[in-house]
Amino acid sequence: MRPEGICTDRAPAPVGPYSQAVLAGGFVFVSGQLGIDPSSGRLEEGVEAQADRALANLEAVLSAAGLSTRDVVKTTVLLADMGDFARVNARYALHFAEPFPARAAFAVRALPLGALVEIEAVASASSREA
C-alpha cells in the first residue's frame, strides 16, 4: 500500500515541501507542529502558548487521520531553549494520558519561523480499522 498524505485546514499549512502527516505501514507520522494559529498564520506568544497551540495542531492532524493522542506511541519535542523544558512538559502532560507515549526532547539551535517549540508524533493507525 502506498503512503497516504493527511491534511487538514484545522492546523497550519506546511512551511515547506512536506505533508502534515503520512499514513504508512500501519502508522501515522505527524510532521513537527509549531505553535502557529492556523486562522491567523502567526506564532503564539511565549513558550507555553506555543506548546499548547503546537499540541492542538497535532491533535487536529491526528483527528483528520481518525486518531487521537491516545493512539500516539512516540513523540519528539524540539526546544529552542532547554530552560523551557519544565514549562513545556507541564503543557504536554495536559494533552496525553497514561500510558504516555515514548518521547525524546532536544534543544536545537533554532526552529523554523523563530518558534520556541516544535512537536512531532508517530501514532498507531490500528484503531482506524477497529
NUSEKE-803931 format. One record per residue: residue number from 0; residue in one letter; x negated, y, z of N, C-alpha, C, O, CB in turn. Coordinates in Angstrom, 1 decimal. Glycine has a CB too. Example, Ala and Ser with C-alpha at 12.3 -4.5 7.8 and 13.67 -1.06 7.14 Angstrom:
BEGIN
resi | resn | n_u | n_v | n_w | ca_u | ca_v | ca_w | c_u | c_v | c_w | o_u | o_v | o_w | cb_u | cb_v | cb_w
0 | A | -13.2 | -5.7 | 7.8 | -12.3 | -4.5 | 7.8 | -13.2 | -3.3 | 7.8 | -14.2 | -3.3 | 8.5 | -11.3 | -4.5 | 9.0
1 | S | -12.8 | -2.2 | 7.1 | -13.7 | -1.1 | 7.1 | -12.9 | 0.0 | 7.9 | -13.4 | 1.1 | 8.0 | -14.1 | -0.6 | 5.7
END
This chain:
BEGIN
resi | resn | n_u | n_v | n_w | ca_u | ca_v | ca_w | c_u | c_v | c_w | o_u | o_v | o_w | cb_u | cb_v | cb_w
0 | M | -0.9 | -1.2 | 0.0 | 0.0 | 0.0 | 0.0 | -0.9 | 1.2 | 0.0 | -1.9 | 1.3 | 0.8 | 1.0 | 0.0 | 1.2
1 | R | -0.6 | 2.2 | -0.8 | -1.3 | 3.4 | -0.9 | -1.0 | 4.3 | 0.2 | 0.1 | 4.3 | 0.8 | -1.0 | 4.2 | -2.3
2 | P | -2.0 | 5.2 | 0.6 | -1.8 | 6.1 | 1.7 | -0.6 | 7.1 | 1.3 | -0.4 | 7.4 | 0.1 | -3.0 | 7.0 | 2.0
3 | E | 0.2 | 7.5 | 2.3 | 1.3 | 8.4 | 2.1 | 1.1 | 9.7 | 2.8 | 0.8 | 9.6 | 4.1 | 2.6 | 7.7 | 2.5
4 | G | 1.1 | 10.8 | 2.2 | 1.0 | 12.1 | 2.8 | 2.2 | 12.4 | 3.6 | 3.3 | 12.1 | 3.2 | 0.6 | 13.2 | 1.8
5 | I | 2.0 | 13.1 | 4.7 | 3.1 | 13.6 | 5.6 | 3.0 | 15.1 | 5.7 | 1.9 | 15.6 | 6.0 | 3.1 | 12.9 | 7.0
6 | C | 4.1 | 15.8 | 5.5 | 4.1 | 17.2 | 5.6 | 5.4 | 17.7 | 6.1 | 6.5 | 17.2 | 5.9 | 3.9 | 17.8 | 4.2
7 | T | 5.3 | 18.8 | 6.9 | 6.5 | 19.5 | 7.5 | 6.2 | 21.0 | 7.5 | 5.1 | 21.4 | 7.7 | 6.8 | 18.9 | 8.9
8 | D | 7.3 | 21.7 | 7.4 | 7.2 | 23.2 | 7.5 | 7.3 | 23.6 | 9.0 | 7.2 | 24.8 | 9.3 | 8.2 | 23.9 | 6.6
9 | R | 7.5 | 22.7 | 9.9 | 7.6 | 23.0 | 11.3 | 6.2 | 23.0 | 11.9 | 6.0 | 23.3 | 13.1 | 8.4 | 21.9 | 12.0
10 | A | 5.1 | 22.8 | 11.1 | 3.7 | 23.0 | 11.5 | 3.1 | 23.8 | 10.4 | 3.5 | 23.9 | 9.3 | 3.0 | 21.6 | 11.7
11 | P | 2.0 | 24.5 | 10.8 | 1.3 | 25.4 | 9.8 | 0.8 | 24.6 | 8.6 | 0.4 | 23.4 | 8.7 | 0.1 | 26.1 | 10.4
12 | A | 0.8 | 25.2 | 7.4 | 0.3 | 24.6 | 6.2 | -1.2 | 24.4 | 6.4 | -1.8 | 25.2 | 7.1 | 0.6 | 25.5 | 5.0
13 | P | -1.8 | 23.4 | 5.9 | -3.3 | 23.2 | 6.0 | -4.0 | 24.4 | 5.5 | -3.6 | 25.1 | 4.6 | -3.7 | 22.0 | 5.2
14 | V | -5.2 | 24.7 | 6.1 | -6.0 | 25.8 | 5.7 | -7.1 | 25.4 | 4.7 | -8.0 | 26.1 | 4.4 | -6.7 | 26.5 | 6.9
15 | G | -6.9 | 24.2 | 4.2 | -7.9 | 23.6 | 3.2 | -7.3 | 22.5 | 2.4 | -6.1 | 22.2 | 2.5 | -9.2 | 23.2 | 3.9
16 | P | -8.1 | 21.8 | 1.6 | -7.6 | 20.7 | 0.8 | -7.4 | 19.4 | 1.6 | -8.2 | 18.5 | 1.5 | -8.5 | 20.5 | -0.4
17 | Y | -6.4 | 19.3 | 2.5 | -6.2 | 18.1 | 3.3 | -4.7 | 18.1 | 3.6 | -4.0 | 19.1 | 3.5 | -7.0 | 18.1 | 4.5
18 | S | -4.2 | 16.9 | 4.0 | -2.8 | 16.7 | 4.4 | -2.6 | 16.9 | 5.9 | -3.6 | 16.8 | 6.7 | -2.4 | 15.3 | 4.0
19 | Q | -1.5 | 17.3 | 6.3 | -1.2 | 17.5 | 7.7 | -1.3 | 16.1 | 8.4 | -1.8 | 16.1 | 9.5 | 0.3 | 18.0 | 7.9
20 | A | -0.9 | 15.1 | 7.7 | -1.1 | 13.7 | 8.2 | -1.1 | 12.7 | 7.0 | -0.5 | 13.1 | 6.0 | -0.1 | 13.3 | 9.3
21 | V | -1.6 | 11.5 | 7.2 | -1.6 | 10.5 | 6.2 | -1.2 | 9.2 | 6.9 | -1.7 | 8.8 | 8.0 | -2.9 | 10.4 | 5.5
22 | L | -0.2 | 8.5 | 6.4 | 0.2 | 7.1 | 6.8 | -0.6 | 6.1 | 6.0 | -0.6 | 6.1 | 4.8 | 1.7 | 6.9 | 6.7
23 | A | -1.4 | 5.3 | 6.7 | -2.2 | 4.3 | 6.0 | -2.5 | 3.1 | 7.0 | -2.8 | 3.4 | 8.2 | -3.5 | 4.9 | 5.5
24 | G | -2.4 | 1.9 | 6.5 | -2.8 | 0.8 | 7.4 | -2.1 | 0.7 | 8.7 | -2.7 | 0.2 | 9.7 | -4.3 | 0.9 | 7.6
25 | G | -0.8 | 1.1 | 8.7 | -0.1 | 0.9 | 10.0 | -0.3 | 2.0 | 11.0 | 0.2 | 2.0 | 12.1 | -0.4 | -0.3 | 10.6
26 | F | -1.1 | 3.1 | 10.6 | -1.3 | 4.2 | 11.5 | -1.0 | 5.5 | 10.8 | -1.1 | 5.6 | 9.6 | -2.8 | 4.2 | 12.0
27 | V | -0.7 | 6.5 | 11.6 | -0.6 | 7.9 | 11.1 | -1.8 | 8.7 | 11.6 | -2.0 | 8.8 | 12.8 | 0.8 | 8.5 | 11.5
28 | F | -2.6 | 9.2 | 10.7 | -3.8 | 10.0 | 11.0 | -3.4 | 11.5 | 10.9 | -3.2 | 12.0 | 9.8 | -5.0 | 9.7 | 10.1
29 | V | -3.2 | 12.2 | 12.0 | -2.8 | 13.6 | 12.0 | -4.1 | 14.5 | 12.0 | -4.9 | 14.4 | 12.9 | -1.9 | 13.9 | 13.3
30 | S | -4.1 | 15.3 | 11.0 | -5.3 | 16.3 | 10.9 | -5.3 | 17.2 | 12.2 | -4.3 | 17.4 | 12.8 | -5.2 | 17.1 | 9.7
31 | G | -6.5 | 17.7 | 12.4 | -6.6 | 18.7 | 13.5 | -5.6 | 19.8 | 13.4 | -5.5 | 20.4 | 12.4 | -8.0 | 19.2 | 13.6
32 | Q | -4.9 | 20.0 | 14.6 | -3.9 | 21.1 | 14.6 | -4.5 | 22.2 | 15.4 | -5.0 | 22.1 | 16.5 | -2.6 | 20.6 | 15.2
33 | L | -4.4 | 23.4 | 14.9 | -4.8 | 24.7 | 15.6 | -3.6 | 25.3 | 16.3 | -2.4 | 24.9 | 16.0 | -5.4 | 25.7 | 14.6
34 | G | -3.8 | 26.3 | 17.1 | -2.7 | 27.0 | 17.8 | -2.1 | 28.0 | 17.0 | -1.9 | 29.2 | 17.4 | -3.2 | 27.5 | 19.1
35 | I | -1.7 | 27.7 | 15.7 | -1.1 | 28.7 | 14.8 | 0.4 | 28.5 | 14.9 | 0.9 | 27.4 | 14.8 | -1.6 | 28.5 | 13.4
36 | D | 1.1 | 29.7 | 15.0 | 2.5 | 29.7 | 15.0 | 2.9 | 29.5 | 13.5 | 2.6 | 30.3 | 12.7 | 3.1 | 31.0 | 15.6
37 | P | 3.7 | 28.4 | 13.2 | 4.0 | 28.2 | 11.8 | 4.9 | 29.3 | 11.2 | 4.9 | 29.5 | 10.0 | 4.7 | 26.9 | 11.6
38 | S | 5.7 | 30.0 | 12.0 | 6.5 | 31.0 | 11.4 | 5.8 | 32.3 | 11.1 | 6.1 | 33.0 | 10.2 | 7.7 | 31.3 | 12.4
39 | S | 4.8 | 32.7 | 11.9 | 4.0 | 33.9 | 11.7 | 2.7 | 33.7 | 11.0 | 2.1 | 34.6 | 10.4 | 3.8 | 34.6 | 13.0
40 | G | 2.2 | 32.4 | 11.1 | 0.9 | 32.2 | 10.5 | -0.3 | 32.7 | 11.3 | -1.4 | 32.7 | 10.8 | 0.8 | 32.7 | 9.1
41 | R | 0.0 | 33.1 | 12.5 | -1.0 | 33.7 | 13.4 | -1.4 | 32.8 | 14.5 | -0.6 | 32.0 | 15.0 | -0.6 | 35.0 | 13.9
42 | L | -2.7 | 32.9 | 15.0 | -3.1 | 32.1 | 16.1 | -2.4 | 32.7 | 17.4 | -2.3 | 34.0 | 17.5 | -4.7 | 32.2 | 16.3
43 | E | -2.1 | 31.9 | 18.3 | -1.6 | 32.4 | 19.6 | -2.7 | 33.0 | 20.3 | -3.9 | 32.8 | 20.0 | -0.9 | 31.2 | 20.4
44 | E | -2.4 | 33.8 | 21.3 | -3.4 | 34.5 | 22.1 | -3.8 | 33.6 | 23.3 | -2.9 | 33.2 | 24.1 | -2.9 | 35.9 | 22.6
45 | G | -5.1 | 33.4 | 23.5 | -5.6 | 32.7 | 24.7 | -5.6 | 31.2 | 24.5 | -4.8 | 30.6 | 23.7 | -4.7 | 33.0 | 25.9
46 | V | -6.5 | 30.5 | 25.2 | -6.7 | 29.1 | 25.0 | -5.5 | 28.2 | 25.5 | -5.2 | 27.2 | 24.8 | -7.9 | 28.6 | 25.8
47 | E | -4.8 | 28.6 | 26.5 | -3.6 | 27.8 | 27.0 | -2.5 | 27.9 | 26.0 | -1.9 | 26.9 | 25.6 | -3.2 | 28.3 | 28.3
48 | A | -2.2 | 29.1 | 25.5 | -1.2 | 29.3 | 24.4 | -1.6 | 28.6 | 23.2 | -0.7 | 27.9 | 22.5 | -0.9 | 30.8 | 24.2
49 | Q | -2.8 | 28.6 | 22.8 | -3.3 | 27.9 | 21.6 | -3.1 | 26.4 | 21.8 | -2.7 | 25.7 | 20.8 | -4.7 | 28.3 | 21.2
50 | A | -3.5 | 25.9 | 23.0 | -3.4 | 24.4 | 23.2 | -1.9 | 24.0 | 23.2 | -1.6 | 23.0 | 22.5 | -3.9 | 24.1 | 24.6
51 | D | -1.0 | 24.8 | 23.8 | 0.4 | 24.5 | 23.7 | 0.9 | 24.4 | 22.3 | 1.7 | 23.5 | 21.9 | 1.2 | 25.5 | 24.5
52 | R | 0.5 | 25.4 | 21.5 | 1.0 | 25.5 | 20.1 | 0.4 | 24.4 | 19.3 | 1.1 | 23.8 | 18.4 | 0.7 | 26.9 | 19.5
53 | A | -0.9 | 24.1 | 19.5 | -1.5 | 23.0 | 18.7 | -0.8 | 21.7 | 19.0 | -0.6 | 20.9 | 18.1 | -3.0 | 22.9 | 19.1
54 | L | -0.4 | 21.5 | 20.3 | 0.3 | 20.3 | 20.7 | 1.7 | 20.3 | 20.1 | 2.2 | 19.2 | 19.7 | 0.3 | 20.1 | 22.2
55 | A | 2.4 | 21.4 | 20.1 | 3.7 | 21.5 | 19.5 | 3.6 | 21.2 | 18.0 | 4.5 | 20.5 | 17.4 | 4.3 | 22.9 | 19.7
56 | N | 2.5 | 21.7 | 17.3 | 2.3 | 21.4 | 15.9 | 2.1 | 20.0 | 15.7 | 2.6 | 19.4 | 14.7 | 1.2 | 22.3 | 15.4
57 | L | 1.3 | 19.4 | 16.5 | 1.0 | 17.9 | 16.5 | 2.3 | 17.1 | 16.6 | 2.6 | 16.2 | 15.8 | 0.0 | 17.5 | 17.6
58 | E | 3.2 | 17.5 | 17.5 | 4.4 | 16.9 | 17.7 | 5.4 | 17.0 | 16.5 | 6.1 | 16.1 | 16.2 | 5.1 | 17.4 | 19.0
59 | A | 5.3 | 18.2 | 15.9 | 6.1 | 18.4 | 14.7 | 5.7 | 17.5 | 13.5 | 6.5 | 17.0 | 12.8 | 6.0 | 19.9 | 14.2
60 | V | 4.4 | 17.3 | 13.4 | 3.9 | 16.5 | 12.3 | 4.2 | 15.0 | 12.6 | 4.7 | 14.3 | 11.7 | 2.3 | 16.6 | 12.1
61 | L | 4.1 | 14.6 | 13.9 | 4.5 | 13.2 | 14.3 | 5.9 | 13.0 | 14.0 | 6.3 | 12.0 | 13.5 | 4.1 | 13.0 | 15.8
62 | S | 6.8 | 14.0 | 14.3 | 8.2 | 13.9 | 14.1 | 8.5 | 13.7 | 12.6 | 9.4 | 12.9 | 12.3 | 8.9 | 15.1 | 14.7
63 | A | 7.8 | 14.4 | 11.8 | 8.0 | 14.3 | 10.3 | 7.7 | 12.9 | 9.9 | 8.2 | 12.4 | 8.9 | 7.2 | 15.3 | 9.6
64 | A | 6.8 | 12.2 | 10.6 | 6.5 | 10.8 | 10.3 | 7.4 | 9.8 | 11.0 | 7.2 | 8.6 | 10.9 | 5.0 | 10.5 | 10.7
65 | G | 8.4 | 10.3 | 11.8 | 9.3 | 9.4 | 12.5 | 8.7 | 8.9 | 13.8 | 9.1 | 7.9 | 14.3 | 9.7 | 8.3 | 11.6
66 | L | 7.7 | 9.6 | 14.3 | 7.0 | 9.2 | 15.5 | 7.0 | 10.3 | 16.6 | 7.6 | 11.4 | 16.4 | 5.5 | 8.9 | 15.2
67 | S | 6.5 | 10.0 | 17.8 | 6.3 | 11.0 | 18.9 | 5.0 | 10.8 | 19.5 | 4.2 | 9.9 | 19.1 | 7.5 | 10.8 | 19.9
68 | T | 4.7 | 11.6 | 20.5 | 3.5 | 11.5 | 21.3 | 3.4 | 10.1 | 22.0 | 2.3 | 9.7 | 22.3 | 3.3 | 12.6 | 22.3
69 | R | 4.5 | 9.4 | 22.2 | 4.5 | 8.1 | 22.8 | 3.8 | 7.1 | 21.9 | 3.3 | 6.0 | 22.3 | 5.9 | 7.6 | 23.1
70 | D | 3.7 | 7.4 | 20.6 | 3.1 | 6.5 | 19.6 | 1.6 | 6.8 | 19.4 | 0.9 | 6.0 | 18.7 | 3.8 | 6.6 | 18.3
71 | V | 1.1 | 7.8 | 20.0 | -0.3 | 8.2 | 19.8 | -1.2 | 7.3 | 20.6 | -1.0 | 7.0 | 21.8 | -0.6 | 9.7 | 20.3
72 | V | -2.3 | 6.8 | 19.9 | -3.2 | 5.9 | 20.5 | -4.6 | 6.5 | 20.8 | -5.4 | 6.0 | 21.6 | -3.4 | 4.6 | 19.7
73 | K | -4.9 | 7.6 | 20.0 | -6.2 | 8.2 | 20.2 | -6.1 | 9.7 | 19.8 | -5.4 | 10.1 | 18.8 | -7.3 | 7.6 | 19.3
74 | T | -6.7 | 10.6 | 20.6 | -6.8 | 12.0 | 20.2 | -8.2 | 12.4 | 20.3 | -9.1 | 11.8 | 21.0 | -5.9 | 12.8 | 21.2
75 | T | -8.5 | 13.5 | 19.6 | -9.8 | 14.2 | 19.7 | -9.5 | 15.7 | 20.0 | -8.7 | 16.3 | 19.2 | -10.7 | 14.0 | 18.4
76 | V | -10.1 | 16.2 | 21.0 | -9.9 | 17.6 | 21.4 | -11.2 | 18.4 | 21.1 | -12.2 | 18.0 | 21.6 | -9.4 | 17.8 | 22.9
77 | L | -11.1 | 19.4 | 20.3 | -12.3 | 20.2 | 20.0 | -12.1 | 21.6 | 20.6 | -11.1 | 22.2 | 20.5 | -12.5 | 20.4 | 18.4
78 | L | -13.1 | 22.0 | 21.4 | -13.1 | 23.2 | 22.1 | -14.2 | 24.2 | 21.7 | -15.3 | 23.7 | 21.5 | -13.2 | 23.0 | 23.6
79 | A | -13.9 | 25.4 | 21.5 | -14.9 | 26.4 | 21.2 | -15.8 | 26.7 | 22.5 | -16.9 | 27.1 | 22.3 | -14.3 | 27.7 | 20.8
80 | D | -15.3 | 26.4 | 23.7 | -16.0 | 26.6 | 24.9 | -15.6 | 25.5 | 25.9 | -14.4 | 25.4 | 26.3 | -15.6 | 28.0 | 25.5
81 | M | -16.5 | 24.7 | 26.3 | -16.2 | 23.6 | 27.2 | -15.8 | 24.1 | 28.6 | -15.2 | 23.4 | 29.4 | -17.5 | 22.7 | 27.4
82 | G | -16.0 | 25.4 | 28.8 | -15.5 | 26.0 | 30.1 | -13.9 | 26.1 | 30.1 | -13.4 | 26.3 | 31.1 | -16.0 | 27.4 | 30.2
83 | D | -13.3 | 25.9 | 28.9 | -11.8 | 25.9 | 28.8 | -11.3 | 24.5 | 29.0 | -10.0 | 24.3 | 29.0 | -11.4 | 26.4 | 27.5
84 | F | -12.1 | 23.5 | 29.3 | -11.6 | 22.1 | 29.3 | -10.5 | 21.9 | 30.4 | -9.5 | 21.3 | 30.0 | -12.8 | 21.2 | 29.7
85 | A | -10.7 | 22.4 | 31.6 | -9.6 | 22.2 | 32.6 | -8.3 | 22.8 | 32.2 | -7.2 | 22.2 | 32.4 | -10.1 | 22.7 | 33.9
86 | R | -8.3 | 24.0 | 31.6 | -7.1 | 24.6 | 31.2 | -6.4 | 23.9 | 30.1 | -5.2 | 23.7 | 30.1 | -7.4 | 26.1 | 30.8
87 | V | -7.2 | 23.5 | 29.1 | -6.6 | 22.7 | 28.0 | -6.1 | 21.4 | 28.5 | -5.0 | 20.9 | 28.1 | -7.6 | 22.5 | 26.9
88 | N | -6.9 | 20.7 | 29.4 | -6.5 | 19.4 | 29.9 | -5.1 | 19.5 | 30.6 | -4.3 | 18.6 | 30.5 | -7.5 | 18.9 | 30.9
89 | A | -4.9 | 20.6 | 31.4 | -3.6 | 20.8 | 32.1 | -2.5 | 20.9 | 31.1 | -1.4 | 20.4 | 31.4 | -3.7 | 22.0 | 33.0
90 | R | -2.7 | 21.6 | 30.0 | -1.6 | 21.8 | 29.0 | -1.4 | 20.4 | 28.3 | -0.2 | 20.0 | 28.0 | -2.0 | 22.9 | 28.0
91 | Y | -2.5 | 19.7 | 28.0 | -2.4 | 18.4 | 27.3 | -1.6 | 17.4 | 28.1 | -0.8 | 16.7 | 27.6 | -3.8 | 17.9 | 27.1
92 | A | -1.8 | 17.4 | 29.4 | -1.1 | 16.5 | 30.3 | 0.4 | 16.7 | 30.3 | 1.2 | 15.7 | 30.6 | -1.6 | 16.7 | 31.8
93 | L | 0.9 | 17.9 | 29.9 | 2.4 | 18.1 | 29.8 | 3.0 | 17.5 | 28.6 | 4.2 | 17.3 | 28.5 | 2.6 | 19.6 | 29.8
94 | H | 2.2 | 17.1 | 27.6 | 2.7 | 16.6 | 26.3 | 2.5 | 15.0 | 26.2 | 3.1 | 14.5 | 25.2 | 2.0 | 17.2 | 25.2
95 | F | 1.8 | 14.4 | 27.1 | 1.6 | 13.0 | 27.0 | 2.0 | 12.3 | 28.3 | 1.9 | 12.9 | 29.3 | 0.1 | 12.7 | 26.6
96 | A | 2.4 | 11.0 | 28.2 | 2.7 | 10.2 | 29.4 | 1.9 | 9.0 | 29.4 | 1.3 | 8.6 | 28.4 | 4.3 | 9.9 | 29.4
97 | E | 1.9 | 8.3 | 30.5 | 1.2 | 7.0 | 30.6 | 1.9 | 6.0 | 29.8 | 3.1 | 6.0 | 29.7 | 1.0 | 6.6 | 32.1
98 | P | 1.2 | 5.1 | 29.1 | -0.3 | 5.1 | 29.1 | -0.8 | 6.2 | 28.2 | -0.4 | 6.2 | 27.0 | -0.8 | 3.7 | 28.6
99 | F | -1.7 | 7.0 | 28.7 | -2.2 | 8.1 | 27.9 | -3.1 | 7.5 | 26.8 | -3.7 | 6.5 | 26.9 | -3.1 | 9.0 | 28.8
100 | P | -3.1 | 8.3 | 25.7 | -4.0 | 7.9 | 24.5 | -5.5 | 7.9 | 24.9 | -5.9 | 8.6 | 25.8 | -3.7 | 8.8 | 23.3
101 | A | -6.2 | 7.1 | 24.3 | -7.7 | 7.2 | 24.4 | -8.0 | 8.6 | 23.9 | -7.3 | 9.1 | 23.0 | -8.5 | 6.1 | 23.6
102 | R | -9.1 | 9.2 | 24.4 | -9.4 | 10.6 | 24.0 | -10.9 | 10.9 | 24.0 | -11.6 | 10.3 | 24.8 | -8.6 | 11.6 | 24.8
103 | A | -11.3 | 11.8 | 23.1 | -12.6 | 12.3 | 23.2 | -12.5 | 13.9 | 23.2 | -11.5 | 14.4 | 22.6 | -13.5 | 11.9 | 22.0
104 | A | -13.4 | 14.6 | 23.9 | -13.3 | 16.0 | 23.9 | -14.7 | 16.5 | 23.6 | -15.7 | 16.1 | 24.3 | -12.7 | 16.6 | 25.2
105 | F | -14.9 | 17.5 | 22.7 | -16.2 | 18.0 | 22.4 | -16.1 | 19.5 | 22.3 | -15.1 | 20.1 | 22.0 | -16.6 | 17.5 | 21.0
106 | A | -17.2 | 20.1 | 22.7 | -17.4 | 21.6 | 22.5 | -18.1 | 21.7 | 21.1 | -19.0 | 20.9 | 20.8 | -18.3 | 22.3 | 23.6
107 | V | -17.6 | 22.6 | 20.3 | -18.2 | 22.8 | 19.0 | -18.6 | 24.3 | 18.8 | -18.2 | 25.1 | 19.6 | -17.2 | 22.4 | 17.9
108 | R | -19.5 | 24.5 | 17.9 | -20.0 | 25.9 | 17.7 | -18.9 | 26.8 | 17.3 | -18.9 | 28.0 | 17.8 | -21.1 | 25.9 | 16.6
109 | A | -18.0 | 26.4 | 16.5 | -16.9 | 27.3 | 16.0 | -15.8 | 26.4 | 15.4 | -16.0 | 25.3 | 15.0 | -17.4 | 28.3 | 15.0
110 | L | -14.6 | 27.0 | 15.4 | -13.4 | 26.3 | 14.8 | -12.8 | 27.2 | 13.7 | -13.1 | 28.4 | 13.7 | -12.3 | 26.0 | 15.9
111 | P | -12.1 | 26.6 | 12.8 | -11.5 | 27.4 | 11.7 | -10.7 | 28.6 | 12.3 | -10.0 | 28.5 | 13.3 | -10.6 | 26.6 | 10.8
112 | L | -10.8 | 29.7 | 11.6 | -10.0 | 30.9 | 11.9 | -10.3 | 31.5 | 13.3 | -9.5 | 32.3 | 13.7 | -8.5 | 30.6 | 11.8
113 | G | -11.4 | 31.1 | 13.9 | -11.7 | 31.6 | 15.2 | -10.9 | 31.0 | 16.3 | -10.8 | 31.6 | 17.4 | -11.6 | 33.1 | 15.2
114 | A | -10.3 | 29.8 | 16.0 | -9.5 | 29.2 | 17.1 | -10.3 | 28.8 | 18.3 | -11.5 | 28.6 | 18.2 | -8.8 | 27.9 | 16.4
115 | L | -9.6 | 28.6 | 19.4 | -10.3 | 28.2 | 20.6 | -10.2 | 26.7 | 20.9 | -11.0 | 26.1 | 21.6 | -9.7 | 29.0 | 21.8
116 | V | -9.2 | 26.0 | 20.3 | -9.0 | 24.6 | 20.5 | -8.3 | 24.0 | 19.2 | -7.6 | 24.7 | 18.5 | -8.0 | 24.4 | 21.7
117 | E | -8.7 | 22.8 | 18.9 | -8.1 | 22.0 | 17.8 | -7.9 | 20.6 | 18.3 | -8.7 | 20.1 | 19.0 | -9.0 | 22.0 | 16.5
118 | I | -6.7 | 20.0 | 18.0 | -6.4 | 18.7 | 18.5 | -6.0 | 17.8 | 17.3 | -5.0 | 18.2 | 16.6 | -5.3 | 18.7 | 19.6
119 | E | -6.6 | 16.6 | 17.1 | -6.2 | 15.7 | 16.1 | -5.7 | 14.4 | 16.8 | -6.0 | 14.2 | 18.0 | -7.3 | 15.4 | 15.1
120 | A | -5.0 | 13.5 | 16.1 | -4.5 | 12.3 | 16.7 | -4.4 | 11.2 | 15.7 | -4.3 | 11.4 | 14.5 | -3.1 | 12.6 | 17.3
121 | V | -4.4 | 10.0 | 16.2 | -4.1 | 8.8 | 15.5 | -2.9 | 8.1 | 16.2 | -3.0 | 7.9 | 17.4 | -5.3 | 7.8 | 15.3
122 | A | -1.8 | 7.8 | 15.5 | -0.7 | 7.2 | 16.1 | -0.4 | 5.9 | 15.4 | -0.6 | 5.7 | 14.2 | 0.6 | 8.1 | 16.0
123 | S | 0.1 | 4.9 | 16.2 | 0.6 | 3.7 | 15.6 | 1.9 | 3.9 | 15.0 | 2.8 | 4.5 | 15.5 | 0.7 | 2.6 | 16.7
124 | A | 2.0 | 3.4 | 13.7 | 3.3 | 3.6 | 13.0 | 4.2 | 2.4 | 13.1 | 5.2 | 2.3 | 12.4 | 3.0 | 3.8 | 11.5
125 | S | 3.9 | 1.5 | 14.0 | 4.7 | 0.2 | 14.1 | 6.1 | 0.5 | 14.6 | 7.0 | -0.2 | 14.2 | 4.0 | -0.7 | 15.1
126 | S | 6.4 | 1.6 | 15.3 | 7.7 | 1.9 | 15.7 | 8.6 | 2.5 | 14.6 | 9.8 | 2.5 | 14.7 | 7.7 | 3.0 | 16.9
127 | R | 7.9 | 2.9 | 13.5 | 8.7 | 3.3 | 12.3 | 9.5 | 2.2 | 11.7 | 10.6 | 2.4 | 11.1 | 7.7 | 3.9 | 11.2
128 | E | 9.0 | 1.0 | 11.9 | 9.7 | -0.2 | 11.3 | 10.7 | -0.8 | 12.3 | 11.5 | -1.7 | 11.9 | 8.7 | -1.2 | 10.8
129 | A | 10.6 | -0.5 | 13.5 | 11.4 | -1.1 | 14.6 | 12.8 | -0.6 | 14.6 | 13.6 | -1.0 | 15.4 | 10.8 | -0.9 | 15.9
END
